[in-house]
Amino acid sequence: MHAQLDHLVIAAASLAEGVAWCEATLGVTPGPGGSHPLMGTHNRLLNIATAAFPQAYLEIIAIEPGKQPSRPGTRRWFDLDDPVLQAGLAQHGPRLVHFVARVPDARAALQALAREEHAHIDRGQLLEASRDTPAGRLEWQITVRDDGQRLFYGALPTLIQWGPVHPTDAMPGSGLAMRSLQATHPRAADLAAALSAIGMAGMAGMAVQAGAPNLVAVLDTPRGPVTLQSEGL
């Protein structure tokens, strides 16, 4: 099993707020994204790939007004239906909340997490999702719990397995570059064991430490290094 960082998730109360945050914080305008009928969300995207983080990108995501998840009784991914998270976004603005890990076999990765003796993690069901883009149709399988929870305060990644096309295949450079990703959590040993189960432990640029729950990503931007944190959500 081998997992890599696929993308960072920046949650926003609205996509317009997310775009404004990106321009003010990172100094660039996010590229186009699309809608997710499966979850009633929409996004904008930016390439942040480097040699250490190939095909990595940044996703700014928000609930799409007037839309609901297509599966009755399902809450949106990444805790976007959580009132505490939404209150934090409304008060403090867009925030890094999570990351998604790319795996070659999502079903096997789910089974590996369930077997991990220290964690026994239920990462959720493996759902089929897709959206159309000008460059073609994107298709993927992704793990989503019915309750929408991120787990480990966002430090345990959602798992994704892409079809033949990856979003970065048609994504131009943005002037941004992923430098490092660090997770802290009171149960650091359990988190590290879970990351090891999916083949992510020891990944270049990724670290796990004991401490208050937090996810910290450092990006190189036109304005110099910028640190994004999930602390407080």
N, C-alpha and C positions, 0 to 999 in steps of 0.2 A: 504494500500500500504506500502510495506517495501522494501527498497533497501539497498544493502551492496556493499562495494568496491569489485569489481571483479578483476581488474588488473590495474596497472600503465602502461602507454605507453611511452616508450623511443624511439624517432625517431632518425634515423641515415641516413647519406647520402648513406651509403652502409652497408650491414649486417656485412661485415668484419670489418668495422670501429666500429660498435656497439659492436662486440665481444671484440675487443681490448680495447674499452672504459670500458666495464664491468670488464675485468680483471685488468685494471689499477686503476679504481675508487672503485670498490666493492671488489676486491680481489678474485673473483671467476670466473670460466668459465661458460657461460650460457649453459643450457641444449638444447636438440634438439627442433626444432619447425616444421615449414612446410610452404607450399605455400598457398596463397589465390587466386584461379583463379578468384573469383568474383571481386577482386580489383587490381590484378597485384602486390601484395606485398608478402613478406615472413618474417619470424620471428624466434627468438630464445626465450626461456622461462626459468624462474627461480621461484621456489616456495618461497614466502615471507609470508606465512600464519602464523597467531598467533591466540590466543583465541579471541582477539578483532577484528581481520580481518580474519575470517575463509575462507579457499579456495582462498585466495588472491595470486596473482602471478605478476611477472614483465615481460613485453613483450618488447623486442627490435625488432623494425620493420623498414623495408626499402622497397623502390620500388624494385621489382625484375627486373633485367636487361632484356630488350626485351619484357616485359609483359605489357599489358594494361588491364583496367577494362573490364569485359565481357559484361557489359551493355553499349551500345553506348551512348555518351553524359554525362556519369557519371564521376565525379571527385573522386579520391581516398579518402577514409576515413581519418580522423584525419588531414586534411589540407595538406596531403603529396604532393599534386600537387601545393601548393602555392609557387610561386617563392621566396617570402620573407622568408618563413620558410626554404626552401631548401638552400638559400644563407646563412642564419644563421647557419645551420648545417654544411655547407661547411667551414665556417669561424671559428666556435667555437667548432665544434664536436657534438656528440650525446647529446641530451637534453631531459629531462622530458617535454612532451608537453600536456599530457591529462591523464584522467583516465576513466575507464569504470565501470558502476554500474550494478550489477546483480539484476534483479527484477523477481518476480514470474509470472508476467503477463505484458509483454512489451506493448501490445496494450492498456491496461488500464492505464499504466504509461504515454504513449503518450497522451492519452485523458486528463489525469490529468494535464499535462503540458500545453496543449492547453487551458484548462479551467482556469488556474491560473490567477486571475484577475489583478495582477500587472505585469505579464510578457507576457502572451499569446505566449508561445514559440512553434515554429515549429521545433521539434527535428529531423524531416525527416521521410522518409518512413521506414517501418519495412521490412527488407530484410531477406530472408532465405540464410544461408551460411553453408558450411561444409568443412572439410578436413579429409583425412585419416591419421591415426597414427598407429604405431606398436601395440598400445593397443586397437585399434578399431577406428571407425568413430566418429568424433566429429560433432555435428549438433547444430546450434544455430540460433536464430533470433536476429537481431541487427538493431538499428536505424542509418540510414545514410542519410544525406541530399544530394540532387543531386549536390550541390556546394561543398560538402565535408567539410563544415565548422564545427569546434569544438564548437563554441559559447562560450561567456564569456572568450575568450582567453584560452580555454581549461579547465576552471574551472567548467563548467556544463557538467556532464558526458554523454557520449554515453550510451545508455541503451542496455542491453543484457539479453536474456532469453535462457538458455541452455536446450538442450535435456537431455536424461537420463544420459549422460556421461559428466563430467566436466574435464577440462585439469589436474587439480591437483590430480584427482583420481589416476593417474599413474605417478605423478611427485615426485621424491624423494626430501628430504630436501636438501637445498642449502647452509646452513650456514648463510642465510639472514633472517631477521625478520622485518616485517612492524611495525613501532612504531607509526607514526602519519601522518596525512595529513591535510594541511591547505591551504585555498584559500583566496586570497585577490583580491578585485575588487572595482572600483569606485561605482558600483551599487550593493553594498553588500546586501542591503535589498532585491532587486529583485532576486539576486542569492540565498539567503537564502530561499526566498519564493518558488523558483523553486525546491530547494532541499527538502523542506518540502512537496511539492506536490507529490514527488515520495517516501516519507518516509525516507529520508536520513538526515534530520535536527536533530541535537543532537546526531548523531551516535558517539559512543565512539571513540576517537582518531581523530575526524574530526572537524575542526573549520573554520568559515567564518568571515573575517574581512574586513573593508573598507581600501582601499589603492590602490596603483598601481597594475595593473594586474599581478598576480603571483600565481603559484601553487607550494607548498613546501611539499615534502615528506621526512620523516626521516626514515632511515633504520638502523638496527643493523647489522653489518657486521663483518667478521673476523678482520678487521682493526679498529673496533670501530664504533660509530655512523657516518653515512654519510648523508649529506643533499643534496637533489636533488631539483633543481628549474627550473621553466619554464621562469623566467623573461628574457625579451629581445626577445622572440619569439612570 
